[in-house]
Amino acid sequence: MGNCLSSQARTQPGDDAAPLPALHACSKTVSATATITKSLKADIAAVLTDLLPAWKSPTPNDLDVSVISGGISNALYRVALTRVTASPFEAVSPPEDGPAYLQQVVVLRVYGNNTEKFVDREMEVETMRTLYRHGFGPAVLGVFANGRVESYLTGMVCLSPDDLGKEEMSTRIAETLGRFHSLSSHKSGGRSVEFPVARPDEPGQRPGTPFEKTRSWLKTSKTLADEGGYTKRQQEIWEGLDVDSILEELRQLEAKALKLKSPLAFTHNDLLSGNIMVDADTMTFIDFEYADWAPRGFDLGNHFCEYAGFDCDYSKYPDEPRGFVRAYLRVYEGATPSEAKVAQVVREANLFALAAHLYWGAWCMLQAAWSDIDFDYMKYAKLRVDEFYRRKRDWACV
């Protein structure tokens, strides 16, 4: 594992003078594999030679590499340097109240095939660097042609879907999400953080997440179907979903969402259990691929959907999330909310949970054709769309 680096003094989160680790870049690639092979370790060693000068040109034999499981977008590896270098590692301290990390152990992320069609990777890295300065997520240590190297969050573990509904953990998540959203708001008395993604403030301008992106993905799925982009089984499932009907449902849902006037925030948008890291005292979020300006209700409703896990057991969706919302609003607004306000935000969350089902259903329709990861995306798309139809009568009433 290596030794934890000593902390250096640094300014408070949000201070523009707060230092960031140097960001190195190279044009090399890593060919991801499901198991650890000699070729994979050679690729990783070559990339880290360029990106981490303090590692002193490691050979494959100097590296302990293991797979980090759980993701369905990218390949993740934990990489530890087993050889002690002649010179000490650079000590890069975390932001105040943020997680510490070992630079002798890093996370190497290889982007999934065609994920650049969903994610602006340069914008994602800049977003990560902004959020790191404000106490969220790992530091980005380097980028290569098809991935990046991140700091390893020492002593922290990700949650499981079953953890999300536990009262104590649920309250911690709500408070952390309130703090995350308050970065883009003056509600809690602080100044708003300037994010690299422009806020859609022009008259009549709407955020891309969730409705515009979902609409675009659904239309792309129609092109894939027309051009033979799916296997026979995938095509049959896709045809049964009736994308034209889903597009009309999306239009109606967007009209109802506009009536709710859920406040705009810089949102995570993929707050599943594996993207929440904790230790005894600290909680942070990771994986900001889909972070964007969106109605806050989308982040809340999407998170509640994640109680189901990838098994899609939607009976676990919280029937009474008032406690979560109350804890969230105490932090986000800096005051104890009224019960009427709590009830209003619960309505936001439930309606935008419907949007989350269509958002990820559409995303999976594209991943089914493009991804190399062994996951039944089209089956998952059907599960999400089916749940939308099952719940819409209860949640789409505004």
Buried (B, 14 or more C-beta within 10 A) or exposed (E): EBEBBEEEEBEEBBEEEBEBBEBBEBEBBBEBBEEBEEEBBBBBBBBBBBBBBEBBEBEBEBBBBEBBEEBBBBBBBBBBBEEEBEEEBBEBBBBBBBBBBBBBBBBBBBBBBEBEEBBBBEBBBBBBBBBBBBBBBBBBBBBBEBBBBBBBBBBBEBBEBEBBBEEEBBBBBBBBBBBBBBBBBEBBEEEBBEBBBEBBEEEEEBBBBBBEBBBEBBEBBBEBBEEEBBEEEBBEBBEEBEBEEBBEBBEEBBEBBEEBEBBBBBBBBBBBBBBBBBBEEBBBBBBBBBBBBBBBBBBBBBBBBBBBBBEBEBEBBBEEBEBBBBBBBBBBBBEEBEEEBBEBBBBBBBBBBBBBBBBBBBBBBBBBBBBEBEBBBBBBBBBBBBBBEEBBEEBBEE
